[in-house]
Amino acid sequence: DEEADNTMAATSTPNHFVIIGAGPVGLLAALALRKHCPAAATKISIYERRPNLEQSLEESYPIGVSPRGLRALKEISPAAFEQVQTTGALVNSWDIYGGNRQVAQVQSGTTLGHTRFSVMDALYQQVEKTSPAIDVHFGTKLTALDIKHQSLTLMEESTHKETKVDCSHALVIACDGANSTTRRLLVGNCDAQQDPSYTPTRHVTTPWGIYFRVLFMDSVEDPMTVPLDPNSHSIYNGCYCAITGPSNGQRKWIVALASKKYDDHGDWFFVDSKEPTSEQMTTLRQFIADRIPPLAPDTAQYFSDDEIKAFFTRRQFTGNLVSLAPLHYPHNFHAEAKQSASTNPPWLLFLGDSAHSVFPATGEGLNSGLDDVLQFAKTVLTPASSSSGTMDIAAFTASRQTDVDALANLANEILSASNGPPQVRVTNLITLIVSSMARKVGILGPSEAELRYGPQTSLTNLMAYRDVWKRHVADTKWIRKVAGIMVSIGFSIFSWIPTSSRSTQGRKE
């Protein structure tokens, strides 16, 4: 239990903050540090592996910025909040279809449709305005983490020049995503050096097993003429359809198609080619028409041949669920670590996907990371600025771990509905449908998704992840239990019938 014992030496206010990763979470963390720490005494450095943050729309993907993410932006960077708010497309609901029939709906009206890049760009504009208070080093990747001497080794990709950064009086904040190099180096270090104070009490990564690629409706002059609801994000048979962009004529429809390696359509979905065959292009068009009925039969109204061809050149998005505990190092949650950790205050902290990556269908990847930064500011930075200047890094883990663990439980449940064993998938589907029916007649209250970003949520009215999970389990416990029993019986009968039939046929012969 990461809340059980977090008594550790407080960290004197670092004179250097080192942030690994210039994604939205890393950029917001830098802005939070700039806001709370005296500029004259503090150096803030961001190290980013990419040569720049430029990204075409085709390389990004649709997301929803919920009240949780908006709250963090507003409290830390009002200017970035204003830009995100004015350029987002309001999402009234998420509508889920089986065939051409709507089977479920998650109401919202509080979430803004965006791309990850548009949020990152809004934050980077604010970081640039603080220069040189926040120093961003592009094209620089982390290559080594020395826990014994508290130092990092970073390499400039263009020159291969390595630089060692002394972190003995610094705080390193890892914001480098689900495939975090910082986390990989930490785990490798603790395994090699067998230092319990740097050994996670939990480090679990679960591949999504699902890949995404995006298409854009480039043949449409007026996005309002597309036979899809522009105020909703629609999921048609696994295909995600959303409109994004500001309302000044720049809005576009994005369609994200999904596949697993063993799906029937995987033979063309995973093709990487600048010159796909006409058969592959025709198959893709037919797949769109079959999966998204409102766009059938003539998909050429929405997607040009150039766009269909470009699909086969685009990046395939995938990822992992990540669950890390604790969120700071060194720690004293292992009995053997208590003595060493008590004299070595934390200097390494994980935020966002580097600590708790989720599945896109949760709608919480970006939002939970931005919320991490806000909670870090509230539990660590604000108390430090009003006290003697010491930072209790462990206070963040004590406050936050239970919430991100609850979010991990939600993400695991949602992923298993798409990628779990057949019995689990059917049980989850029955639970979803029955729960949705119970809500329509007033037997159950809001769904877990509506508790997180539904109509009743706002920047000042948000339920903690731990409370959402607790409510969700209580609401669906008996439905899930009965559904599980029914599915188990059904699968048992199904597996018995062929054997019985073969036995009967054998006796007749």
N, C-alpha and C positions, 0 to 999 in steps of 0.2 A: 504494500500500500504506500504509494508515493506521498501521501499526506501524513503518514504516521509519524515520521521523524525527519524534520528538515532543519534541525538545529545545526547550523554551520557558521563558520566565521564569516562576517560580512566583508564584502569587497570594498576597499577604499575606492572612491570615485575614480574610474580609470582615466588616464590622460589620452587614451587612444581607443577608439571603437573601430573594430575591423569587421566589416560585413562582407560575407561571401555570397555573391549573387545579386544581380541588379534587376530582378523581377519586381512585380508590384509589392511583395512583402518586404524585400530588401530596401527598396526605395522609400516605402512608408516608414520603416524602422529608422532609416537615416534622418528623415524629417522629424520623427518623434525625438530622437536624440538631440537634434539641432534645437528643437523647441524647449527641451527641459534642461539641457546642460550648458553652462557658461561657454560662450564661443571662444573666449581667449584661452581657456584652459583645456579645451577639448579638440582633439583631432578625429575626424570621421572619414574613414576610407572605405570605399566600396570596390571590390574586385570582381570583375565579370569576365567570364571566359569568352563570350562572343565579342567580335570586333566592334559592334555597335548594337543599338536596340532597334534598328530599322527592321520592319517586318511588313511584308505585303499582306493584304487581307486574306489572300489565298493560303497563307502560312499560319493564320490564326484560326480561331474557332469560336462559336457563339457561347456566351456565358450569361448568367444573370447576376447582377449586383443587387443583393438583397438588403433589407434594412440593417442587417448586421454589418455588412461591408460598408454601407453608406454611413453608418454611425461612426465607424472608425475613421473614414476619410474626413468627415465633417469635424470631428474633434481634434484631429491631428493636422490636417491640411485643408482648411475651408476652401481655398482656391481650387484645389484638385477636385474636391467634392462638387463645387459649382459646375466645373467643366463636365464631370461625369453625369451629373444630374441633367444638365441641359442638352447633352448629346445622346442620352439613352432613349430607348423605345420602351414604353411602359408595357409590362407583361401582365395581363389580367388573369391568365391561367395557363396551366400545362394540361393539354388534352391528349389522352392516350387512346389510340384506336387499335382495334383488332379487325382486320379487313377494312371495311368502310364504316364500321360501327364504333362509336365512342364507348369505351368500357370503363373509363375512370377519368376523373378530373381533379386537379389540385388547383384551387383558387388562390390568387395572389392579389394583384392590383397594387403591390408595394415594391415590386422588383423591376429593375431596369435591364433591358436587353442590351448587351454590349459584346465586344470581343475582348479577349485578354489583352491584346495589344493596345486598344484604345484606353484602357484603365492605366496600363503601364506608361503610356505616353503622357497622360495627364499628370502623373506623379513625377515623371522625369523632367517635365517642364518646370515644376516647382523646385526640384533638386538643382537644376541648372541655375536658377535664380539665386541660390545660396552660395554659389561658387565664389571663393575657394573654400568656404567653410565645410562643404562636403566634396570630397575629391573622388571622382570615379575613374578607375583604371580599367579600360576595356582591353580585350585581347590578353587577359592575364588569368591563368588558371592555377588553382591550388594543386600542388604536387606532393607535399609532405606535411604531416602534423606531428610535431615532437612534443609529447605530453610531459616528458621528463624535464625538458628545458623551457617549456611553454613558448614554443615558437612555430611559425608557419614558413613553409617554403613555397614561393610563388614564381611562376615562369611566364615570361612574355612569349606568346605563341609565335610572333613574327621573327624574333631574334633568338629564341630559346635561352635567353638570359635568365638565370635564376636569382632571386632575391630572398634573403631570410628576414622575416619580420619578427622582432622580439615582442612577445605578448605577455611578458611578466607583469606589466602594469596596464594591460589592455583587456578589453572584453571582446571576444570573438563571437559574432552572431551568425550562425549558419542559416542562410535563406536560399539555399541552392537546390531546392526542389526534391521531387520524389527519388531521383537517382543521385542524391546528395553525395558528392565527393567527400565532404567533411565527415559525414556519418560513416562512410566506408572506411576512411582513414582512421577514425576513432575506433571502430570495431576491430580493425586490423591491428592497431596499436595495443589495445587492451588484451587481445588474444596473445600477441607476441610477448608483451611485458607482464602479463598476468597481474595487472593493477586493478583491484576490485573497485576502487573509487572512480575508475573510468570505464567500468564494465556495465553496460545497460542491464537493468533488471528485466527488460523486455525489448526485443528487437525482432519484429515480424514483418516480412514483406510478402505480399500475395499478388502475383501477376493478375491483371484484369483478364487476360486471355481474349480480349476484344479489341479490335482495331477500328479506327475511324478515318475517313477521308471526306473532304468537303467539295461541294459543287456550288456554283452561284448561278442564279437565274439571270444570265446576261442578255437574253433576248427580250426582256421585259422592260418597256419604257416607263410604265407606271406600275410600281409594285402593288398598288391598291387593286389592280385588275386581276391579280393572281387569285384563284379560287381557294385560298386558305385564309384563315382569320389572322389579320395582321396584329391583333392585340393579344394573340396567344402563341405559345410555343407548342407545336403539335408533334406528337410522336406517332407516326404511322408505321406499324409493323416493324419497329426498330429503327426507322429513319427519322431523324430529328430535323424539323423544319422551323426556321425562325427568321424574323426580319430584324435587321440591326442597322445602326447608323443614325445620324441626326436627321431631323425632319425637314431639312432645307434642301430636299431633292437628292440626298446622298444615300438614302436607305436602300438596302439590298436584301433579297431573300437568300439565305444560306441553307443548304441541305447537307446534313452530315449523314453519310451512309456508314453502316457498321458491318463487321464480319468477324467470325472466328476462323481460325486456320482450317478447321475441318468442315465448315459450312459448304453447302453445295455451290454457292456463288463465289467461294474463295478462289477458284481456279482463274477467274478474271479480276477479282477485286484486288489481288496482291500483285498484279502485273505492273512492273515499272518500265515504261517505254514512252519515248517521245513520238513514236509512230505505231500506236496500237492498230490492230487489224480492224477492218470494217465489221467483222463478226463480233469482236469484243465491244466495239462501240454500239452496235445494234443490241447486243445483249445487255449492256448497261442501260440503254434507253428502255428496254422492255422491263428490266428490273425496277426502274423508277416508276413506270406505269403500273406495274403489278403491286408494288409496295405502297405507293402513294396514289390511291384511286382518283382524287380530285385533279391530278395532273395528267390523267389518261384521257384519250389514247395518244394525243399528239404532243409529245414532250418537246418537240422542236419549237413550240410556242414559248418555251421557257428557257431551254438550253440550246445554244448554238453547237454546231459540230466542233468548233474550236474549243468550247468549254468542255464538251464530252471528251475530247482528245486530251485536254489538259488534266483531266481527272487522273489519268494514268501516270502523270509525272509528279503528282503532289505527295507531300509527306503523309505517312501513315501514323496517326496519333495512337499511342497506347501508353500504359503506365502500370503502376503497382499500388496496392493498398500498403501503407506504411504505418506501423504502430511502434513508437519509441517511448521508453520510460527509463529514467526520468528525462526531463527536458534540459537539465543543466549538468555540467561536469567540471571538476570532480564532484562526487556526491557521497552521501554516507548511508545509503539505503541497504547496502550489504553490511552485515555485522562486521566483517573484516575491514571494511572501508572507513568505519567511524573514526578511528584514531587519525589516520592520514588526512581524511577530508576535513577534520575539525581544524587543522592547521594550514590547509591549502584551500582558500576560498575559491568558489567557482569562477572560471574565466571563459567557459565555452557554453553557448546557449543555442538551442535549436528552435526555430520558428517556422510555421507554415508547413508546406509539403515535406520538408526535410524531416519533420517529426511526425506528421500525421496525414499523409496523402490519402485521399479518398477516391471514390468513383464518381465520374461526371454526373450521374443521375441523382446524386445527393444534393447537387446545387450548392455545395459548401466548400469546394476547393479553395477558390480565391477568397471567399467571404470569411472562412475560418482563419485563414492566414492573416488577413487584415485585422480581424478581431484579436488574434494573438498579439499583434503590435499594440493595440489599444490596451489590452490587459497587462502587457509588460509595462506600458507607460503608467498605468494606474497602480500596479503592485510594487514596482521597483523605482521608476524614474521620479514620479511625483513625491513619494516618501523621501527619497534621497535628496531632492532639491529643497525640501523643507526641514531636513534634519542636519546632522553634522557632516553630511556628504558621503556617508557610507551607503553602499548598495547591497541590499539583501536579494541576490539573484535567486536563491532558493525559494523565496516567497512567490515567485512566478510559478514555479512547478507546483507548490502547495496549493495555489489558487486554481491553476489551469489544468492539471493532469486529469482530474476526474471528468472534466468537460470533454477533452479531446479523446479520452477513452470511450466515453458515451458516443461520440461522433464516429469512432472506429466501429463500434457495435452496429450503428445504423448503416454504415458503409458496407460492412460485411453482409448484413441482411439483404441490402439492395443488390449487391453484386451476385449473391447466391441465387437471387431470383432470375438472373440472366445466365449465370455460368455455373450454377451448382449442379449436383446430381439430379436426375429427373424427378425423384420424389420430393426433393426440396423445392424445385421450381414449381411443381404442381401445387404443393402445399402453400407456397407464397402467393401464387396466383389466386387460389381459392380464398385465402385470407384477405387479399386485396379487394376482391370482388364483394365478398360478404361484408367486409368492413365498410366499403363504399355504400352498399345498400343500407346498412345500419345507420350511417350518417344521414342519408337522405330522409329517413323516417324519424330522425331525432334520437335514436337509441344511443349513438356514440357522438362525442364531440369532435372537434377538428382532428384531422390526421396529423401525423408527426411532421409532415412537410408543411402543412398549413400552420402548425405551431411555430415553425421556424421562419416562414416567409409568407404567411397567409394574410387575408384581409385585415385581421385584427392586430397584426404586428405593425410596429412603427419604430422610429429611431429611439423612442423613449419607452417602448413596451416590447421587450424581447425576453423570451424564456431561455435560460441557460440550457446548453446541450444535455447536461445531466438530468434536468427536469423533463425535457422533451422525451428522452429515452425512457425514463421511469413511467411517464404517462402513457407512452406508446405500448410498453410491455403490459401495463395494467389493462389497457383498452382491448388489446388483441390476444391476450393470453389464452382465453378459453376458445376463441374462434380458431386460433392456430392449433390448439391442442386437438380439438375435434376434427379439424381439417387433416391434421397429421395422421390421426387414427383411420379416417376414411380413406386417405390416399394409401396408407400402408396396407389396408385390407384389399383395396382395389388392385394394387401392384402384386400382392400375393396371389389373388385370384387369376390375374392376367398371366403370371408366370406358371401357374398350375395347369391352366387350360390346355396349352400345347402338349404338355407331358401326358395329360389324361387322354387326349385325342389320339396320340401316338400309341399309347398302351391299348386303347380300344381297337384301333385299326390292326394292331399286331395280333390280338386275340381272334379277330374275324378271319384273318389270313391263316 
